[in-house]
Amino acid sequence: MLRIGSLFAVAGALLFCGMVQAAEIKVISTRATEELYRELVPQFEKASGHKVTTIFTGTLDLQNRIAAGETYDVVIMLDAAIDDYIRSGKVMPGSRVDIARAAIGVGVRAGLPKPDIGSIESLKKALLSARSIGYSTGPSGDYVVAMFQKLGIADAVRPKLKQAPSTMLVGSIIASGEAELGFQQANELSHFPGVDYLGPLPPELQETTWRSGGIMSGSRAVEAGRALLEFISGPAAAPVIRKHGLDPR
């Protein structure tokens, strides 16, 4: 069982290593880490004295906000996207911290028959039988569309595809009935109301990706932002990360 005291000790140690002035940390994040983040951040605030304000949104909307000039101290999203921002100068070099690793899962609307997705052939059969298929605007959606091509069924399933808006999770369009079957990061889909979670993609098709954080260039809360990222990704946070369906670093 996770001991909150151990988390406080982490934040306290960081605080007394030079972080003596409380700061406001502005964060923008995609949703893959939202549940674990919401559990850990109040503990960080209590232990450190810092104040954290956060916007959770889809990948495309996040990228559009940053492109429009919105400013934040910390950005949390796919590791490759953090690296892209480092190369473009929007995120500070050396500031990337890997938080949790996610796998892609499959779900159907609650109450519908649950197809077998445990093998490549059974997944193909389920996809060809489904009347509509939901996917995201984020990295998992890009991967799933490429997967259809790899499976040789891209043309057959294209008319059935329903892409969730950037500000919505795929679970929303599954639960509403707009998509009968859908794909998204397992932790975002497995506990979504109105969705029966079928499980992860077959191992031969699975892709796991890291959700990482970085300090944005021009941040006025660099050390506080670093402390936040270390707090939510450190060993003491691992039980919370696992509880929410992700793998810790």
C-alpha positions as CSV (number, residue, x, y, z in Angstrom):
1,M,0.0,0.0,0.0
2,L,1.3,3.5,-0.9
3,R,2.2,5.5,2.1
4,I,1.4,9.2,1.6
5,G,4.1,10.0,4.1
6,S,6.7,8.7,1.6
7,L,5.4,11.0,-1.0
8,F,5.5,13.9,1.4
9,A,9.1,13.0,2.2
10,V,10.0,13.2,-1.5
11,A,8.4,16.7,-1.9
12,G,9.9,17.8,1.4
13,A,13.4,16.8,0.3
14,L,13.0,18.6,-3.0
15,L,11.7,21.7,-1.2
16,F,14.6,22.0,1.2
17,C,17.1,21.5,-1.6
18,G,16.8,25.2,-2.5
19,M,13.1,25.4,-3.3
20,V,12.2,27.7,-0.4
21,Q,9.8,30.0,-2.2
22,A,6.3,28.8,-3.1
23,A,5.5,29.1,-6.8
24,E,2.5,28.7,-9.0
25,I,3.0,26.0,-11.6
26,K,1.0,26.2,-14.8
27,V,0.6,22.8,-16.5
28,I,-1.0,21.7,-19.8
29,S,-1.4,17.9,-20.2
30,T,-3.0,15.3,-22.4
31,R,-5.4,13.0,-20.7
32,A,-3.5,9.7,-20.5
33,T,-2.1,10.6,-17.0
34,E,-5.0,12.6,-15.8
35,E,-6.3,10.2,-13.1
36,L,-3.0,9.5,-11.5
37,Y,-2.1,13.2,-11.7
38,R,-5.3,14.3,-10.0
39,E,-4.5,11.9,-7.1
40,L,-0.8,12.9,-6.7
41,V,-0.8,16.6,-7.3
42,P,-2.9,17.6,-4.1
43,Q,-0.3,15.7,-2.1
44,F,2.5,17.5,-3.9
45,E,0.8,20.9,-3.2
46,K,0.4,20.1,0.5
47,A,3.9,18.9,1.0
48,S,5.7,21.5,-1.1
49,G,3.6,24.6,-0.7
50,H,3.5,25.2,-4.4
51,K,0.2,25.8,-6.3
52,V,-0.5,23.8,-9.5
53,T,-3.1,24.8,-12.1
54,T,-3.7,22.4,-14.9
55,I,-5.5,22.2,-18.2
56,F,-6.3,18.7,-19.5
57,T,-7.0,18.4,-23.2
58,G,-6.4,16.3,-26.3
59,T,-3.1,16.2,-28.2
60,L,-4.3,18.3,-31.1
61,D,-5.8,21.0,-28.9
62,L,-2.7,21.1,-26.8
63,Q,-0.5,21.6,-29.8
64,N,-2.8,24.3,-31.1
65,R,-2.7,26.2,-27.8
66,I,1.0,26.2,-27.7
67,A,1.3,27.1,-31.4
68,A,-1.1,30.1,-30.6
69,G,1.4,31.3,-28.0
70,E,-0.2,30.2,-24.7
71,T,2.4,29.9,-22.0
72,Y,2.8,27.2,-19.4
73,D,5.6,26.0,-17.1
74,V,5.1,22.2,-17.7
75,V,3.8,20.3,-20.6
76,I,2.9,16.6,-20.3
77,M,2.3,14.4,-23.4
78,L,3.8,11.7,-25.6
79,D,7.5,11.4,-25.1
80,A,8.2,11.9,-28.9
81,A,6.2,15.1,-28.8
82,I,8.2,16.4,-25.9
83,D,11.4,15.6,-27.9
84,D,9.9,17.6,-30.8
85,Y,9.3,20.6,-28.6
86,I,12.9,20.3,-27.3
87,R,14.2,20.4,-30.8
88,S,12.0,23.4,-31.7
89,G,13.1,25.3,-28.6
90,K,9.7,25.3,-26.9
91,V,10.8,22.9,-24.1
92,M,14.1,23.2,-22.2
93,P,16.8,20.7,-23.2
94,G,17.4,18.0,-20.5
95,S,14.1,18.7,-18.8
96,R,12.2,15.6,-20.1
97,V,11.0,13.3,-17.4
98,D,9.2,10.0,-18.2
99,I,6.2,9.5,-16.1
100,A,4.3,6.4,-17.1
101,R,4.0,3.9,-19.9
102,A,0.6,3.2,-21.6
103,A,-0.7,0.4,-23.8
104,I,-3.6,0.6,-26.3
105,G,-6.9,-1.1,-25.3
106,V,-10.2,-2.0,-26.9
107,G,-13.7,-1.4,-25.7
108,V,-17.4,-1.8,-26.7
109,R,-20.6,-0.1,-25.7
110,A,-21.8,-1.5,-22.4
111,G,-24.4,-4.3,-22.9
112,L,-23.3,-5.2,-26.4
113,P,-21.8,-8.6,-27.2
114,K,-18.1,-8.8,-26.3
115,P,-16.1,-9.9,-29.3
116,D,-12.9,-11.9,-28.9
117,I,-9.9,-9.6,-29.5
118,G,-7.2,-11.9,-28.1
119,S,-5.5,-12.8,-31.4
120,I,-4.8,-11.0,-34.6
121,E,-7.5,-13.1,-36.5
122,S,-10.2,-12.6,-33.9
123,L,-9.5,-8.9,-33.8
124,K,-9.8,-8.6,-37.6
125,K,-13.1,-10.5,-37.4
126,A,-14.4,-8.1,-34.7
127,L,-13.3,-5.1,-36.7
128,L,-15.0,-6.4,-39.9
129,S,-18.2,-7.2,-38.0
130,A,-18.4,-3.9,-36.1
131,R,-20.9,-1.3,-37.6
132,S,-18.7,1.6,-36.4
133,I,-15.2,2.0,-35.0
134,G,-13.9,4.8,-32.8
135,Y,-10.4,6.1,-32.6
136,S,-8.7,9.2,-31.2
137,T,-7.0,12.3,-32.7
138,G,-3.9,11.5,-30.6
139,P,-1.0,9.1,-31.0
140,S,-3.0,6.0,-30.3
141,G,-5.4,7.0,-33.1
142,D,-2.5,7.4,-35.6
143,Y,-1.2,4.0,-34.6
144,V,-4.6,2.3,-34.9
145,V,-5.2,3.7,-38.4
146,A,-1.7,2.4,-39.5
147,M,-2.6,-0.9,-37.8
148,F,-5.7,-1.3,-40.1
149,Q,-3.4,-0.9,-43.1
150,K,-1.0,-3.5,-41.7
151,L,-3.9,-5.9,-41.2
152,G,-5.0,-5.4,-44.8
153,I,-8.5,-4.2,-43.8
154,A,-8.0,-0.4,-44.2
155,D,-10.4,-0.1,-47.2
156,A,-13.0,-2.3,-45.5
157,V,-13.2,-0.4,-42.3
158,R,-12.7,3.2,-43.6
159,P,-16.4,3.9,-44.0
160,K,-17.0,2.8,-40.4
161,L,-14.4,5.0,-38.7
162,K,-15.5,7.6,-36.2
163,Q,-12.8,9.9,-34.9
164,A,-13.4,11.4,-31.5
165,P,-12.9,15.2,-31.3
166,S,-9.6,16.3,-29.8
167,T,-11.3,17.5,-26.6
168,M,-13.1,14.2,-26.0
169,L,-12.1,10.6,-25.1
170,V,-13.0,7.7,-27.4
171,G,-15.0,6.3,-24.5
172,S,-17.5,9.1,-24.9
173,I,-18.4,8.2,-28.5
174,I,-18.6,4.5,-27.5
175,A,-20.9,5.1,-24.6
176,S,-23.1,7.4,-26.7
177,G,-23.5,4.7,-29.4
178,E,-21.7,6.7,-32.1
179,A,-19.0,4.0,-32.2
180,E,-19.7,0.4,-31.4
181,L,-16.1,-0.6,-30.9
182,G,-13.2,1.7,-30.0
183,F,-9.5,2.1,-29.3
184,Q,-7.6,4.3,-26.9
185,Q,-5.0,4.1,-24.2
186,A,-6.0,1.3,-21.9
187,N,-6.1,3.4,-18.8
188,E,-8.4,6.0,-20.5
189,L,-10.8,3.3,-21.7
190,S,-10.8,0.5,-19.1
191,H,-13.0,2.4,-16.5
192,F,-15.0,4.7,-18.7
193,P,-18.7,4.7,-17.8
194,G,-20.9,3.0,-20.4
195,V,-17.9,1.1,-21.9
196,D,-17.1,-2.6,-21.5
197,Y,-13.4,-3.0,-21.7
198,L,-12.3,-6.0,-23.7
199,G,-8.6,-5.8,-23.0
200,P,-5.3,-4.7,-24.7
201,L,-4.4,-5.3,-28.3
202,P,-2.9,-8.7,-29.0
203,P,0.9,-8.7,-28.1
204,E,1.9,-8.9,-31.7
205,L,0.1,-5.6,-32.5
206,Q,0.6,-3.8,-29.2
207,E,2.5,-0.5,-29.0
208,T,3.4,0.9,-25.6
209,T,4.4,4.6,-25.3
210,W,5.7,6.8,-22.6
211,R,3.8,9.9,-21.3
212,S,6.5,12.4,-20.3
213,G,6.8,15.9,-19.0
214,G,9.1,18.8,-19.8
215,I,9.7,22.3,-18.6
216,M,8.7,24.9,-21.2
217,S,11.2,27.5,-22.2
218,G,10.5,30.8,-20.5
219,S,9.0,29.2,-17.4
220,R,9.1,31.3,-14.3
221,A,8.8,28.2,-12.1
222,V,11.6,26.0,-13.4
223,E,12.7,24.4,-10.2
224,A,9.1,24.0,-8.9
225,G,8.1,22.4,-12.2
226,R,11.1,20.0,-12.0
227,A,10.0,19.0,-8.5
228,L,6.4,18.4,-9.7
229,L,7.6,16.1,-12.5
230,E,9.9,14.1,-10.1
231,F,7.1,13.8,-7.6
232,I,4.6,12.3,-10.0
233,S,7.1,10.0,-11.6
234,G,9.2,8.9,-8.7
235,P,9.3,5.5,-6.9
236,A,6.9,6.5,-4.2
237,A,4.3,7.3,-6.9
238,A,4.6,3.9,-8.6
239,P,1.6,2.3,-6.8
240,V,-0.7,5.1,-7.8
241,I,0.5,4.9,-11.4
242,R,-0.1,1.1,-11.5
243,K,-3.5,1.6,-9.8
244,H,-4.6,3.7,-12.8
245,G,-3.6,1.2,-15.4
246,L,-0.2,2.5,-16.4
247,D,3.4,1.2,-15.8
248,P,5.8,3.3,-13.8
249,R,9.3,4.1,-15.0
